[in-house]
Amino acid sequence: MKHGVVLFYTTSSAMRTEKLLEAKAFNIKLIPTPRQFSSDCGVALRFDWEQLEKVKEVLDTAQVETDAIREM
C-alpha cells in the first residue's frame, strides 16, 4: 500500500492535524520527517495515499498550515 506524508512548519500543526484526522477515523501515524523531504519540522504525518483528496479536504476546511504533501 502506498503512503503519503504531510509535512509541517511546526509540531503544533502536526499534532492538531493528527487529532483532526483521528477524529474522522483516518489511518494515520505521526512519524519523523523522512530524510528525502526537507521540512522545518521534524515531525510528519503518514496516511494512506488513496485517501489523499479526503485528507486535503480536512486540512483545507480546518485551515491547517502545511509545508507540503508528498507520496512516499
PERAPE-V492276 format. One record per residue. N is the residue number from 1. RES is the residue in three letters. D_LAST is the distance of its C-alpha to the last C-alpha in Angstrom with 2 decimals. Layout:
N,RES,D_LAST
N,RES,D_LAST
//
This chain:
1,MET,10.24
2,LYS,6.88
3,HIS,5.52
4,GLY,5.26
5,VAL,6.88
6,VAL,10.34
7,LEU,11.84
8,PHE,15.60
9,TYR,18.77
10,THR,20.47
11,THR,20.15
12,SER,22.56
13,SER,20.35
14,ALA,17.52
15,MET,20.23
16,ARG,21.79
17,THR,18.66
18,GLU,18.22
19,LYS,21.86
20,LEU,21.65
21,LEU,18.87
22,GLU,20.45
23,ALA,23.72
24,LYS,22.39
25,ALA,21.11
26,PHE,17.35
27,ASN,15.31
28,ILE,13.70
29,LYS,13.65
30,LEU,14.15
31,ILE,12.44
32,PRO,13.15
33,THR,11.19
34,PRO,8.90
35,ARG,11.24
36,GLN,9.44
37,PHE,9.68
38,SER,13.35
39,SER,14.71
40,ASP,18.25
41,CYS,17.34
42,GLY,16.25
43,VAL,14.83
44,ALA,11.72
45,LEU,11.46
46,ARG,8.91
47,PHE,9.85
48,ASP,9.99
49,TRP,8.59
50,GLU,12.18
51,GLN,13.59
52,LEU,12.24
53,GLU,15.83
54,LYS,17.42
55,VAL,15.32
56,LYS,16.25
57,GLU,19.78
58,VAL,20.17
59,LEU,19.00
60,ASP,21.38
61,THR,24.18
62,ALA,24.04
63,GLN,23.71
64,VAL,21.05
65,GLU,20.32
66,THR,16.68
67,ASP,15.43
68,ALA,12.41
69,ILE,9.74
70,ARG,6.43
71,GLU,3.81
72,MET,0.00
//
